[in-house]
Each structure stands twice: as structure tokens, then as C-alpha cells.
Amino acid sequence: MNRNYLDGQQEYLESIGVLENGSPEEIRAAKAEFKKLYQKEYRRQRRASHPETTVTLPKDEWSYLSKEAKRHHLTLPKFLRKSSLAYLKQEYIVPNPQAVARIEQLLSLAQTDTLIIAKHLRQLGHETLAEAYDALSDRYTRLEQKLSQLLRQPSL
């Protein structure tokens, strides 16, 4: 529990005098009452800064949206918020950001490997092969950039 809650609870129990004069059952009841009051106030403040909206959907639409949320590794409310904002901003939601990041990582590793091979070929005096590996490394870099753009920001 957070410090504010415990401090507030202590103040509440002292203000109603249950700590000095109350039985263990009265203290438990007072703590339960404080919890209700605390949660009521928290919800009031939360609603003031985070307005809520309820959406009612036919079962087939709810089912479809739920499947898409799972495919994007999001809860349904987060998916609805992200997809709505992305639609308005004409942006794309990446279905699996971890998979995209992994592909980018693998391409980057392949590009690094080609640079290492080119370096060793130069040391062995194979300049022509080294240049070919440098060109391959450049292709990996361009492929990584293009793939990232296509997966993260495709043409809409």
C-alpha cells in the first residue's frame, strides 16, 4: 500500500477515536469504511482527469475487435484507443512490435557480420571481395531501413 493511503488511514482512525476506544472489530470496520471513502475519492479524481466512454457493440464486432487486440498484443480498451487515434492521425499500428524489432535486430547483425568479414578480407589482401562485402553491408542497411518503414509506417 502506498504511504499516502496508510497515513490517511491512520489520521482517519485517530480522528474518529477508534484507536483508543474501539475494539478490534470496530477498528476493522473503521478501516473498511476508510477504504470505501478513499476509493470513492480516488475514482472521483480519476474521472476528473481521465474521462471514460462506454461503447456497446454487437457480439460479432466485439469478437472481431477482441481477436485483433490479441493479435496486436493489447487489451481491448488499449487497442480501441490506439487504433482510433492511429486512424485519426493516419498512422499504422504495428501488430507485433517485438517481432519487427527482432527482424531489425537480425538485419543489423547480418550487416555487422558483413563488415567484419570485409575487414578480415582486407587484412588478407582480398580488396575486391572486401568491396563486395561492403556493398552487401550497404544493402543490408537499406533493407533494414526500408523494412522498418514498411512495417512501422506503411502507405495508407
VMD Tcl script that draws the C-alpha trace (Angstrom):
set ca {
  {0.00 0.00 0.00}
  {1.21 3.48 -0.65}
  {2.34 5.81 2.10}
  {-0.45 8.37 1.48}
  {-3.10 5.71 1.95}
  {-1.59 4.47 5.21}
  {-1.07 8.00 6.54}
  {-4.64 8.91 5.62}
  {-5.96 5.76 7.23}
  {-4.05 6.47 10.44}
  {-5.38 10.05 10.55}
  {-8.93 8.82 9.92}
  {-8.75 6.21 12.68}
  {-7.34 8.76 15.12}
  {-9.92 11.41 14.16}
  {-12.86 9.12 14.94}
  {-11.20 7.89 18.13}
  {-11.44 4.21 17.33}
  {-7.76 3.53 18.05}
  {-8.06 4.48 21.73}
  {-11.58 3.31 22.49}
  {-12.51 0.77 19.81}
  {-12.48 -2.99 19.82}
  {-10.55 -4.92 17.14}
  {-13.85 -5.41 15.28}
  {-14.63 -1.67 15.38}
  {-11.12 -0.92 14.09}
  {-11.61 -3.38 11.21}
  {-14.98 -1.79 10.39}
  {-13.42 1.70 10.51}
  {-10.61 0.59 8.18}
  {-13.18 -0.84 5.77}
  {-15.14 2.42 5.89}
  {-11.95 4.42 5.24}
  {-11.15 2.18 2.27}
  {-14.60 2.89 0.78}
  {-14.18 6.63 1.26}
  {-10.63 6.56 -0.12}
  {-11.64 4.59 -3.23}
  {-14.66 6.84 -3.81}
  {-12.43 9.93 -3.71}
  {-9.79 8.27 -5.91}
  {-12.41 7.35 -8.53}
  {-13.82 10.90 -8.44}
  {-10.37 12.41 -9.04}
  {-9.54 9.82 -11.69}
  {-12.74 10.55 -13.63}
  {-11.98 14.27 -13.49}
  {-8.63 13.78 -15.22}
  {-9.46 10.67 -17.29}
  {-13.00 10.84 -18.71}
  {-14.50 7.46 -19.58}
  {-16.58 6.33 -22.51}
  {-18.67 3.20 -22.76}
  {-19.02 1.51 -26.13}
  {-21.72 -1.05 -26.85}
  {-21.01 -3.44 -29.72}
  {-22.81 -6.30 -31.42}
  {-21.24 -9.63 -30.46}
  {-19.66 -10.20 -33.89}
  {-17.93 -6.80 -33.86}
  {-16.79 -7.30 -30.26}
  {-15.40 -10.71 -31.20}
  {-13.57 -9.31 -34.23}
  {-12.09 -6.41 -32.24}
  {-11.06 -8.75 -29.42}
  {-9.20 -11.01 -31.87}
  {-7.43 -8.01 -33.39}
  {-6.48 -6.71 -29.96}
  {-4.93 -10.08 -29.11}
  {-3.13 -10.13 -32.45}
  {-1.64 -6.73 -31.59}
  {-0.78 -7.92 -28.08}
  {-3.04 -5.30 -26.47}
  {-6.06 -5.32 -24.21}
  {-9.30 -4.41 -25.96}
  {-9.56 -0.92 -24.40}
  {-5.93 -0.11 -25.29}
  {-6.44 -1.45 -28.80}
  {-9.58 0.66 -29.30}
  {-7.80 3.78 -28.07}
  {-4.65 3.16 -30.14}
  {-6.50 2.22 -33.32}
  {-8.89 5.17 -33.04}
  {-6.06 7.65 -32.57}
  {-3.98 6.00 -35.30}
  {-6.93 6.24 -37.69}
  {-7.36 9.94 -36.97}
  {-3.62 10.61 -37.33}
  {-3.44 8.33 -40.39}
  {-0.81 6.18 -38.70}
  {-0.26 2.45 -38.64}
  {-0.36 0.19 -35.60}
  {2.36 -2.44 -35.73}
  {0.68 -5.80 -34.96}
  {3.74 -7.23 -33.22}
  {6.37 -4.64 -32.33}
  {8.62 -7.26 -30.74}
  {8.73 -9.28 -33.96}
  {9.52 -6.18 -36.01}
  {12.28 -5.24 -33.57}
  {13.68 -8.78 -33.80}
  {13.74 -8.63 -37.63}
  {15.52 -5.27 -37.45}
  {17.99 -6.71 -34.96}
  {18.73 -9.72 -37.18}
  {19.30 -7.48 -40.20}
  {21.60 -5.27 -38.15}
  {23.58 -8.32 -37.00}
  {23.90 -9.55 -40.60}
  {25.12 -6.11 -41.64}
  {27.68 -6.09 -38.81}
  {28.86 -9.57 -39.78}
  {29.45 -8.49 -43.37}
  {31.51 -5.52 -42.15}
  {33.65 -7.85 -40.02}
  {34.16 -10.22 -42.97}
  {35.11 -7.26 -45.20}
  {37.64 -6.09 -42.60}
  {39.25 -9.55 -42.43}
  {39.32 -9.85 -46.23}
  {41.15 -6.51 -46.43}
  {43.68 -7.73 -43.89}
  {44.25 -10.83 -46.05}
  {44.68 -8.67 -49.17}
  {41.37 -9.54 -50.88}
  {40.31 -5.97 -51.66}
  {37.81 -6.93 -54.40}
  {35.97 -9.35 -52.11}
  {36.07 -6.81 -49.28}
  {34.41 -4.23 -51.54}
  {31.72 -6.76 -52.43}
  {31.05 -7.34 -48.72}
  {30.94 -3.56 -48.13}
  {28.31 -3.30 -50.85}
  {26.39 -6.17 -49.27}
  {26.57 -4.37 -45.92}
  {25.12 -1.24 -47.53}
  {22.28 -3.33 -48.98}
  {21.54 -4.73 -45.51}
  {21.39 -1.19 -44.15}
  {18.98 -0.05 -46.88}
  {16.89 -3.21 -46.46}
  {16.66 -2.64 -42.70}
  {15.55 0.97 -43.22}
  {13.02 0.08 -45.93}
  {11.59 -2.85 -43.99}
  {11.29 -0.76 -40.84}
  {9.45 1.93 -42.78}
  {7.12 -0.59 -44.44}
  {6.29 -2.39 -41.20}
  {6.01 0.67 -38.97}
  {4.62 3.29 -41.37}
  {3.14 1.71 -44.49}
  {1.39 3.79 -47.12}
  {-2.25 4.17 -46.12}
}
mol new
graphics top color blue
foreach p $ca { graphics top sphere $p radius 0.5 }
foreach p [lrange $ca 0 end-1] q [lrange $ca 1 end] { graphics top cylinder $p $q radius 0.2 }
display resetview
